Amino acid sequence: MAEQFATGCDAAFPKEEHAARVTRVRRVLKERGLDLYLTSSAENIFYLSGQQTPGYYTFQCLAVPAKGAPFLMLRNLETYNARANSFLNQIIGYADDADPAMAVAQILKKRGFKGQRIAADLNAWFLTVNLYSRLRSRLGCIEDGSGIVEALRRVKSKAELAALRKSAKANDAGMQAGLDAVRSGATENDVAADIMHAMIKAGSEYVGMQPFVVSGPRSGFPHATWRRRRLRKKDVVILETAACYNRYHAALFRTVAIGNIPSQAREMYAVCQDALAAGTKKLKPGNTCADVHHAVQAVIDAAGQTAGYRKRSGYSLGISFAPDWGEGNILSLYRGVDIVLEPGMVFHVPITLRDYGKFTVAVSESLVVTEKGARRLSRLPADIIEAS
């Protein structure tokens, strides 16, 4: 059957953007004396080729040779999607009854890579122990290539930053709809539905993780989200949302009190705002990821709120597929992470304080590192809100 579409017709970025990224990978391969790099990470495959699909739960593997064109190996059904989303000339499908490891190994052997120096992204979500073992048994030694692409993804290009700005705009629409929906008598599901509707209508694609909408005592549990609870007077409600544009995510945290803001919540929120301001001030070139976290932690500790803050102070934003909307595997704002900040890095900085099992207050920003310091992506105010 003749294909009725052009290669790359649905690509998110120009061909030249991906070619530049592959060139940078090849420089790393040359430095390490490697012949081939393999990745099954949906994020890395998208970064290098443009291929994106919700069907990445079936094994897909992008090969980047030190010499020669990259080629993609994946399920037959996905080859059409790959041709539309990428500019790759070599896309090889395997049947649904095939062993993916065997299929990939056969292709690599046929191309003469058995016995050469192969490195694979061993931290990829869907490279299982069994798949890796079967690949290694057929190809010989496979070195650990984890971090090769992730290091290149830290600093965003102009095209990537443009996608993040559009993501933030859609996320602002979703967050504002959620804030407007918080009122006594509504349910957490009502709020979540309004968030999702507004952000999708504003241009968001499917997101890497659902929004967090949680109220009352349940808001005191980290990573709880909507579960049909009806909102009541005196509830504290927290919303954490992210929208997606061309797989690039921007995120945001806001807090709403139904009725008068409890004095304890108001005091804790003021600490959150001060901590966010301290972290934002440190988020500039020359400082390290750890410097930002220590600035935040110092404010938290000075306020006597250490027990309610047991986490990193932020994580990198960019390309994401489920099960996450962040790039926390690339960069964290946390102790011991001594990577120096550079212009073009982007972070979500969520500051949360919890009275566990009682309530949480939270505020955050998605921030771009520039030559002059941090720049907000959101345009929404960051004060705690009173709802009726």
LINTAVEN-V482822 format. One record per pair of residues at least 12 apart in sequence whose ideal C-beta (glycine too) atoms are under 10 Angstrom apart, sorted by the first residue. I is the first residue (numbers start at 0). J is the second residue. If there is no record, write none. Layout:
{{I,J} {I,J}}
//
This chain:
{{2,78} {2,79} {2,82} {2,83} {4,79} {4,82} {4,83} {5,82} {5,83} {6,81} {6,82} {6,83} {6,84} {6,85} {6,86} {6,87} {6,88} {6,90} {7,49} {7,82} {7,83} {7,84} {7,85} {7,86} {7,87} {8,82} {8,83} {8,84} {9,49} {9,51} {9,80} {9,82} {9,83} {9,84} {9,85} {10,48} {10,49} {10,50} {10,51} {10,83} {10,84} {10,85} {10,86} {10,245} {11,45} {11,49} {11,51} {11,84} {11,85} {11,158} {11,162} {11,204} {11,244} {11,245} {11,246} {11,247} {11,318} {12,45} {12,46} {12,49} {12,86} {12,156} {12,158} {12,159} {12,161} {12,162} {12,245} {13,49} {13,86} {13,158} {14,49} {14,85} {14,86} {15,86} {15,158} {16,46} {16,49} {16,86} {16,156} {16,157} {16,158} {16,159} {17,45} {17,46} {17,47} {17,48} {17,49} {17,50} {17,69} {17,85} {17,86} {17,87} {18,47} {18,69} {18,86} {19,156} {20,43} {20,46} {20,47} {20,48} {20,49} {20,63} {20,148} {20,151} {20,152} {20,156} {21,36} {21,46} {21,47} {21,48} {21,61} {21,63} {21,64} {21,68} {21,69} {23,47} {23,147} {23,148} {23,150} {23,151} {24,36} {24,38} {24,43} {24,46} {24,47} {24,63} {24,65} {24,69} {24,144} {24,147} {24,148} {24,151} {25,63} {25,64} {25,65} {25,66} {25,69} {26,65} {26,151} {27,63} {27,65} {27,118} {27,144} {27,146} {27,147} {27,148} {27,150} {27,151} {28,63} {28,64} {28,65} {28,66} {28,116} {28,118} {28,144} {28,147} {29,65} {29,66} {31,65} {31,116} {31,118} {31,142} {31,144} {31,147} {32,65} {32,116} {33,63} {33,64} {33,65} {33,115} {33,116} {33,117} {33,118} {33,142} {33,144} {33,147} {34,64} {34,65} {34,66} {34,111} {34,112} {34,114} {34,115} {34,116} {34,117} {34,118} {35,62} {35,63} {35,64} {35,65} {35,66} {35,67} {35,107} {35,110} {35,112} {35,115} {35,116} {35,117} {35,118} {35,119} {35,138} {35,141} {35,144} {36,61} {36,62} {36,63} {36,64} {36,65} {36,69} {36,117} {36,118} {36,119} {36,120} {36,142} {36,144} {36,147} {36,148} {37,60} {37,61} {37,62} {37,63} {37,72} {37,103} {37,107} {37,112} {37,117} {37,118} {37,119} {37,120} {37,121} {37,123} {37,126} {37,134} {37,138} {37,141} {37,144} {38,59} {38,60} {38,61} {38,62} {38,63} {38,118} {38,119} {38,120} {38,121} {38,122} {38,123} {38,126} {38,144} {38,145} {38,147} {38,148} {38,149} {39,55} {39,58} {39,59} {39,60} {39,61} {39,72} {39,73} {39,99} {39,103} {39,119} {39,120} {39,121} {39,123} {39,124} {39,125} {39,126} {39,127} {39,130} {39,131} {40,55} {40,59} {40,60} {40,61} {40,120} {40,122} {40,123} {40,124} {40,125} {40,126} {40,145} {40,148} {40,149} {40,318} {40,320} {40,328} {41,53} {41,54} {41,55} {41,56} {41,59} {41,123} {41,124} {41,125} {41,207} {41,246} {41,318} {41,319} {41,320} {41,321} {42,55} {42,120} {42,123} {42,124} {42,148} {42,149} {42,152} {42,207} {42,246} {42,317} {42,318} {42,319} {42,320} {42,323} {42,326} {42,328} {42,329} {43,61} {43,63} {43,120} {43,122} {43,123} {43,147} {43,148} {43,149} {43,151} {43,152} {43,318} {44,59} {44,60} {44,61} {44,69} {44,71} {44,73} {44,81} {44,85} {44,120} {44,123} {44,148} {44,318} {44,320} {45,61} {45,84} {45,85} {45,245} {45,246} {45,247} {45,318} {45,319} {45,320} {46,61} {46,148} {46,149} {46,151} {46,152} {46,159} {46,246} {46,317} {46,318} {47,61} {47,63} {47,69} {47,71} {47,85} {47,87} {47,148} {47,151} {47,152} {48,61} {48,63} {48,69} {48,70} {48,71} {48,81} {48,84} {48,85} {48,86} {48,87} {48,90} {49,81} {49,83} {49,84} {49,85} {49,86} {49,87} {49,245} {49,246} {50,71} {50,73} {50,77} {50,78} {50,80} {50,81} {50,82} {50,83} {50,84} {50,85} {50,87} {50,90} {51,80} {51,81} {51,83} {51,84} {51,85} {51,204} {51,245} {51,246} {51,318} {51,320} {52,73} {52,74} {52,76} {52,77} {52,80} {52,81} {52,84} {52,320} {53,80} {53,205} {53,320} {53,321} {54,73} {54,74} {54,76} {54,77} {54,80} {55,73} {55,74} {55,77} {55,124} {55,125} {55,320} {55,321} {56,74} {56,124} {56,125} {56,321} {57,73} {57,74} {57,75} {57,76} {57,77} {57,93} {57,95} {57,99} {57,125} {58,72} {58,73} {58,74} {58,93} {58,97} {58,98} {58,99} {58,100} {58,102} {58,103} {58,123} {58,125} {58,126} {58,127} {58,130} {59,71} {59,72} {59,73} {59,74} {59,77} {59,81} {59,93} {59,99} {59,103} {59,123} {59,125} {60,72} {60,73} {60,91} {60,99} {60,100} {60,102} {60,103} {60,106} {60,107} {60,119} {60,120} {60,123} {60,125} {60,126} {60,130} {60,134} {61,73} {61,81} {61,85} {61,87} {61,120} {61,148} {62,89} {62,91} {62,103} {62,106} {62,107} {62,110} {62,112} {62,117} {62,119} {63,118} {63,144} {63,147} {63,148} {64,110} {64,111} {64,112} {64,115} {64,117} {65,115} {65,116} {67,89} {67,110} {68,87} {68,88} {68,89} {69,85} {69,86} {69,87} {69,88} {69,89} {70,87} {70,88} {70,89} {70,90} {70,91} {70,106} {70,107} {70,110} {71,85} {71,87} {71,89} {71,90} {71,91} {71,92} {72,89} {72,90} {72,91} {72,92} {72,93} {72,99} {72,102} {72,103} {72,104} {72,105} {72,106} {72,107} {73,90} {73,91} {73,92} {73,93} {73,99} {73,102} {73,103} {74,92} {74,93} {74,94} {74,95} {74,97} {74,99} {74,102} {75,91} {75,92} {75,93} {75,94} {75,95} {75,97} {76,92} {76,94} {76,95} {77,90} {77,92} {77,93} {78,90} {78,91} {78,92} {78,93} {79,92} {89,106} {89,110} {91,103} {91,105} {91,106} {93,105} {93,106} {98,129} {98,130} {98,133} {99,125} {99,127} {99,130} {99,133} {99,134} {100,126} {100,127} {100,129} {100,130} {100,131} {100,132} {100,133} {100,134} {100,135} {100,136} {100,137} {100,138} {101,133} {101,134} {101,137} {103,130} {103,133} {103,134} {103,137} {103,138} {104,133} {104,134} {104,135} {104,136} {104,137} {104,138} {105,137} {107,134} {107,137} {107,138} {108,137} {108,138} {112,138} {112,139} {113,137} {113,138} {113,139} {114,138} {114,139} {114,140} {115,138} {115,139} {115,140} {116,139} {116,140} {116,141} {116,142} {117,134} {117,135} {117,138} {117,139} {117,140} {117,141} {117,142} {117,144} {118,140} {118,141} {118,142} {118,143} {118,144} {118,145} {118,147} {119,131} {119,134} {119,135} {119,138} {119,141} {119,142} {119,143} {119,144} {119,145} {119,147} {120,143} {120,144} {120,145} {120,146} {120,147} {120,148} {120,149} {121,141} {121,142} {121,143} {121,144} {121,145} {121,146} {122,143} {122,144} {122,145} {122,146} {122,149} {122,328} {123,144} {123,145} {124,320} {124,321} {124,322} {124,323} {124,328} {126,145} {145,328} {146,328} {146,329} {148,329} {149,315} {149,326} {149,328} {149,329} {149,330} {150,329} {150,330} {150,338} {151,329} {152,315} {152,317} {152,318} {152,326} {152,329} {152,330} {153,315} {153,317} {153,326} {153,329} {153,330} {153,338} {153,340} {153,341} {153,343} {153,344} {153,345} {154,317} {154,340} {154,341} {154,342} {154,343} {154,344} {154,345} {154,368} {155,247} {155,315} {155,316} {155,317} {155,318} {155,342} {155,343} {155,344} {155,345} {155,367} {155,368} {156,343} {157,343} {158,245} {158,247} {159,245} {159,247} {159,317} {159,318} {159,343} {159,345} {160,247} {160,317} {160,343} {160,345} {160,367} {160,374} {160,376} {161,244} {161,245} {161,247} {162,243} {162,244} {162,245} {162,246} {162,247} {162,248} {162,249} {162,317} {162,318} {163,244} {163,245} {163,247} {163,248} {163,249} {163,316} {163,317} {163,345} {163,365} {163,367} {163,376} {164,244} {164,247} {164,249} {164,365} {164,367} {164,376} {165,201} {165,202} {165,203} {165,242} {165,243} {165,244} {165,245} {165,247} {165,249} {165,376} {166,198} {166,201} {166,202} {166,203} {166,204} {166,206} {166,241} {166,242} {166,243} {166,244} {166,245} {166,246} {166,247} {166,248} {166,249} {166,250} {166,316} {166,317} {166,324} {166,365} {166,376} {167,241} {167,242} {167,244} {167,247} {167,248} {167,249} {167,250} {167,251} {167,316} {167,345} {167,364} {167,365} {167,367} {167,375} {167,376} {167,377} {167,378} {167,379} {168,198} {168,201} {168,202} {168,203} {168,242} {168,244} {168,249} {168,376} {168,377} {168,378} {169,197} {169,198} {169,199} {169,200} {169,201} {169,202} {169,203} {169,204} {169,206} {169,240} {169,241} {169,242} {169,243} {169,244} {169,249} {170,194} {170,197} {170,198} {170,201} {170,203} {170,206} {170,210} {170,240} {170,241} {170,242} {170,243} {170,244} {170,248} {170,249} {170,250} {170,251} {170,324} {170,365} {170,376} {170,377} {170,379} {171,197} {171,198} {171,201} {171,240} {171,242} {171,249} {171,251} {171,376} {171,377} {171,378} {171,379} {172,194} {172,196} {172,197} {172,198} {172,199} {172,200} {172,201} {172,202} {172,203} {172,240} {172,242} {172,379} {173,193} {173,194} {173,195} {173,196} {173,197} {173,198} {173,199} {173,200} {173,201} {173,203} {173,206} {173,210} {173,238} {173,240} {173,241} {173,242} {173,251} {174,194} {174,197} {174,198} {174,210} {174,238} {174,239} {174,240} {174,241} {174,242} {174,250} {174,251} {174,252} {174,253} {174,377} {174,379} {175,193} {175,194} {175,197} {175,198} {175,201} {175,240} {175,253} {175,378} {175,379} {176,190} {176,192} {176,193} {176,194} {176,195} {176,196} {176,197} {176,198} {176,200} {176,201} {176,238} {176,240} {177,189} {177,190} {177,191} {177,192} {177,193} {177,194} {177,195} {177,197} {177,198} {177,210} {177,212} {177,236} {177,238} {177,239} {177,240} {177,251} {177,253} {177,255} {178,190} {178,193} {178,194} {178,236} {178,238} {178,240} {178,253} {178,254} {178,255} {178,379} {178,380} {178,384} {178,386} {179,193} {179,197} {179,255} {179,384} {179,386} {180,192} {180,193} {180,194} {180,196} {180,197} {180,212} {180,230} {180,236} {180,238} {180,255} {180,386} {181,193} {181,212} {181,214} {181,230} {181,234} {181,236} {181,237} {181,238} {181,253} {181,254} {181,255} {181,256} {181,257} {181,384} {181,386} {181,387} {182,230} {182,236} {182,255} {182,257} {182,386} {182,387} {183,229} {183,230} {183,231} {183,232} {183,233} {183,234} {183,257} {183,258} {183,386} {183,387} {184,229} {184,230} {184,231} {184,232} {184,257} {184,387} {185,214} {185,229} {185,230} {185,236} {185,257} {185,386} {186,212} {186,214} {186,225} {186,226} {186,227} {186,228} {186,229} {186,230} {187,211} {187,212} {187,213} {187,214} {187,215} {187,217} {187,218} {187,223} {187,224} {187,225} {187,226} {187,227} {187,228} {187,229} {187,230} {187,236} {187,238} {188,212} {188,225} {188,226} {188,227} {188,228} {188,229} {189,212} {189,225} {189,227} {189,229} {189,230} {190,210} {190,212} {190,213} {190,214} {190,225} {190,230} {190,236} {190,238} {190,255} {191,209} {191,210} {191,211} {191,212} {191,213} {191,224} {191,225} {191,226} {191,238} {191,240} {192,212} {192,225} {193,212} {194,209} {194,210} {194,211} {194,212} {194,225} {194,238} {194,240} {194,242} {195,209} {195,210} {195,212} {195,240} {195,242} {197,240} {197,242} {198,210} {198,240} {198,241} {198,242} {198,243} {199,242} {199,243} {201,242} {201,244} {202,242} {202,243} {202,244} {203,240} {203,241} {203,242} {203,243} {203,244} {203,248} {203,249} {204,242} {204,243} {204,244} {204,245} {204,246} {204,247} {204,248} {205,243} {205,246} {205,320} {205,321} {206,240} {206,241} {206,242} {206,243} {206,246} {206,248} {206,250} {206,319} {206,320} {206,321} {206,323} {206,324} {207,241} {207,243} {207,246} {207,248} {207,250} {207,318} {207,319} {207,320} {207,321} {207,322} {207,323} {207,324} {207,325} {207,326} {208,222} {208,224} {208,239} {208,241} {208,248} {208,250} {208,319} {208,320} {208,321} {208,322} {208,323} {208,324} {208,325} {209,224} {209,225} {209,239} {209,240} {209,241} {209,321} {209,322} {209,324} {210,224} {210,225} {210,238} {210,239} {210,240} {210,241} {210,242} {210,250} {210,251} {210,324} {211,223} {211,224} {211,225} {211,237} {211,238} {211,239} {211,240} {211,241} {211,252} {211,359} {211,361} {212,224} {212,225} {212,226} {212,228} {212,230} {212,236} {212,237} {212,238} {212,239} {212,240} {213,225} {213,226} {213,228} {213,234} {213,235} {213,236} {213,237} {213,238} {213,239} {213,358} {213,359} {214,226} {214,228} {214,229} {214,230} {214,231} {214,234} {214,235} {214,236} {214,237} {214,238} {214,255} {214,257} {214,358} {215,228} {215,229} {215,230} {215,231} {215,233} {215,234} {215,235} {215,236} {215,257} {215,357} {215,358} {216,228} {216,234} {216,235} {216,354} {216,355} {216,356} {216,357} {216,358} {217,234} {217,236} {217,237} {217,356} {217,358} {217,359} {218,234} {218,235} {218,236} {218,237} {218,238} {218,254} {218,353} {218,354} {218,356} {218,357} {218,358} {218,359} {218,360} {218,361} {219,235} {219,237} {219,307} {219,353} {219,354} {219,355} {219,356} {219,357} {219,358} {219,359} {220,353} {220,355} {220,356} {220,359} {221,309} {221,310} {221,351} {221,353} {221,355} {221,359} {222,239} {223,237} {223,359} {224,237} {224,238} {224,239} {230,255} {230,257} {230,386} {231,257} {231,258} {232,256} {232,257} {232,258} {232,259} {232,386} {232,387} {233,256} {233,257} {233,258} {233,259} {233,260} {233,261} {233,358} {234,255} {234,256} {234,257} {234,258} {234,261} {234,358} {234,386} {235,254} {235,255} {235,256} {235,257} {235,260} {235,261} {235,263} {235,264} {235,267} {235,268} {235,354} {235,357} {235,358} {235,359} {235,360} {235,361} {235,383} {236,253} {236,254} {236,255} {236,256} {236,257} {236,358} {236,359} {236,384} {236,386} {237,252} {237,253} {237,254} {237,255} {237,351} {237,353} {237,358} {237,359} {237,360} {237,361} {237,362} {238,251} {238,252} {238,253} {238,254} {238,255} {238,361} {238,384} {239,251} {239,252} {239,253} {239,254} {239,324} {239,347} {239,349} {239,351} {239,359} {239,361} {239,363} {240,252} {240,253} {240,324} {241,316} {241,319} {241,323} {241,324} {241,325} {241,347} {241,365} {242,324} {243,318} {243,319} {243,320} {243,324} {245,318} {246,317} {246,318} {246,319} {246,320} {247,316} {247,317} {247,318} {247,319} {247,326} {247,345} {248,316} {248,317} {248,318} {248,319} {248,320} {248,323} {248,324} {248,325} {248,326} {248,345} {248,347} {248,365} {249,316} {249,317} {249,324} {249,345} {249,347} {249,364} {249,365} {249,366} {249,367} {249,376} {249,377} {250,314} {250,316} {250,319} {250,324} {250,325} {250,346} {250,347} {250,348} {250,349} {250,363} {250,364} {250,365} {250,376} {250,377} {251,347} {251,349} {251,361} {251,362} {251,363} {251,364} {251,365} {251,375} {251,376} {251,377} {251,379} {251,381} {252,271} {252,275} {252,347} {252,348} {252,349} {252,350} {252,351} {252,359} {252,360} {252,361} {252,362} {252,363} {252,364} {252,381} {253,360} {253,361} {253,362} {253,363} {253,377} {253,379} {253,380} {253,381} {253,382} {253,383} {253,384} {254,267} {254,268} {254,271} {254,351} {254,358} {254,359} {254,360} {254,361} {254,362} {254,381} {254,382} {254,383} {254,384} {255,383} {255,384} {255,385} {255,386} {256,268} {256,358} {256,360} {256,383} {256,384} {256,385} {256,386} {257,384} {257,385} {257,386} {257,387} {258,385} {258,386} {258,387} {259,385} {260,360} {260,383} {260,384} {260,385} {261,354} {261,357} {261,358} {261,360} {263,354} {263,357} {263,358} {263,360} {264,352} {264,354} {264,357} {264,358} {264,359} {264,360} {264,383} {265,360} {265,383} {266,302} {266,304} {266,352} {266,360} {267,302} {267,304} {267,307} {267,351} {267,352} {267,353} {267,354} {267,358} {267,359} {267,360} {267,361} {267,383} {268,350} {268,352} {268,360} {268,361} {268,362} {268,381} {268,382} {268,383} {269,302} {269,360} {269,383} {270,298} {270,299} {270,301} {270,302} {270,303} {270,304} {270,307} {270,308} {270,350} {270,352} {270,360} {271,295} {271,298} {271,299} {271,302} {271,304} {271,307} {271,308} {271,349} {271,350} {271,351} {271,352} {271,359} {271,360} {271,361} {271,362} {271,363} {271,381} {271,383} {272,298} {272,350} {272,360} {272,362} {272,381} {272,382} {272,383} {273,295} {273,298} {273,299} {273,301} {273,302} {273,350} {274,294} {274,295} {274,296} {274,297} {274,298} {274,299} {274,300} {274,301} {274,302} {274,304} {274,308} {274,312} {274,348} {274,350} {274,351} {274,352} {274,362} {275,295} {275,298} {275,312} {275,313} {275,348} {275,349} {275,350} {275,361} {275,362} {275,363} {275,364} {275,366} {275,381} {276,294} {276,295} {276,298} {276,350} {276,364} {276,381} {277,291} {277,293} {277,294} {277,295} {277,296} {277,297} {277,298} {277,299} {277,312} {277,350} {278,290} {278,291} {278,292} {278,293} {278,294} {278,295} {278,296} {278,297} {278,298} {278,312} {278,313} {278,332} {278,346} {278,348} {278,350} {278,364} {278,366} {278,373} {279,291} {279,294} {279,295} {279,346} {279,348} {279,364} {279,366} {279,372} {279,373} {279,374} {279,375} {280,294} {280,372} {280,373} {281,293} {281,294} {281,295} {281,312} {281,332} {281,340} {281,372} {281,373} {282,294} {282,312} {282,313} {282,332} {282,340} {282,344} {282,346} {282,348} {282,364} {282,366} {282,367} {282,368} {282,369} {282,372} {282,373} {282,374} {283,340} {283,342} {283,368} {283,369} {283,370} {283,371} {283,372} {283,373} {284,339} {284,340} {284,341} {284,342} {284,343} {284,344} {284,368} {284,369} {284,370} {284,371} {284,372} {285,339} {285,340} {285,341} {286,339} {286,340} {286,368} {287,332} {287,335} {287,336} {287,337} {287,338} {287,339} {287,340} {288,311} {288,312} {288,313} {288,314} {288,315} {288,330} {288,331} {288,332} {288,333} {288,334} {288,335} {288,336} {288,337} {288,338} {288,339} {288,340} {288,344} {288,346} {289,312} {289,331} {289,332} {289,333} {289,334} {289,335} {289,336} {289,337} {289,338} {290,332} {290,336} {290,337} {290,339} {290,340} {291,311} {291,312} {291,313} {291,331} {291,332} {291,333} {291,336} {291,340} {291,346} {291,348} {291,366} {291,368} {291,373} {292,310} {292,311} {292,312} {292,313} {292,331} {292,332} {292,333} {292,334} {292,335} {292,336} {292,348} {293,312} {293,332} {293,333} {293,334} {294,312} {294,332} {295,308} {295,311} {295,312} {295,313} {295,332} {295,333} {295,348} {295,350} {296,308} {296,311} {296,312} {296,333} {296,334} {298,350} {299,312} {299,350} {299,352} {302,352} {304,352} {304,353} {304,354} {305,352} {306,352} {306,353} {306,354} {306,355} {307,351} {307,352} {307,353} {307,354} {307,355} {307,359} {307,360} {308,350} {308,351} {308,352} {308,353} {309,351} {309,353} {309,355} {310,331} {310,333} {310,349} {310,350} {310,351} {310,353} {311,327} {311,331} {311,332} {311,333} {311,334} {311,336} {311,348} {311,349} {312,331} {312,332} {312,333} {312,334} {312,346} {312,347} {312,348} {312,349} {312,350} {312,363} {313,325} {313,327} {313,330} {313,331} {313,332} {313,333} {313,346} {313,347} {313,348} {313,349} {313,350} {313,363} {313,364} {313,365} {313,366} {314,326} {314,327} {314,328} {314,329} {314,330} {314,331} {314,332} {314,333} {314,346} {314,347} {314,348} {314,349} {315,327} {315,328} {315,329} {315,330} {315,331} {315,332} {315,344} {315,345} {315,346} {315,347} {316,329} {316,330} {316,344} {316,345} {316,346} {316,347} {316,348} {316,365} {316,366} {316,367} {316,376} {317,329} {317,330} {317,344} {317,345} {317,346} {324,347} {325,346} {325,347} {325,349} {326,345} {326,346} {326,347} {327,347} {329,344} {330,344} {330,345} {330,346} {331,346} {332,346} {332,347} {332,348} {332,349} {340,368} {340,373} {341,368} {341,370} {342,367} {342,368} {342,369} {342,370} {342,371} {342,372} {343,367} {343,368} {343,369} {343,370} {344,366} {344,367} {344,368} {344,369} {344,373} {345,365} {345,366} {345,367} {345,368} {345,373} {345,374} {345,376} {346,363} {346,364} {346,365} {346,366} {346,367} {346,368} {346,373} {347,363} {347,364} {347,365} {347,366} {347,376} {348,362} {348,363} {348,364} {348,365} {348,366} {348,373} {349,361} {349,362} {349,363} {349,364} {349,365} {350,362} {350,363} {350,364} {351,363} {360,383} {361,383} {362,381} {362,382} {362,383} {363,377} {363,381} {364,376} {364,377} {364,379} {364,381} {365,377}}
//
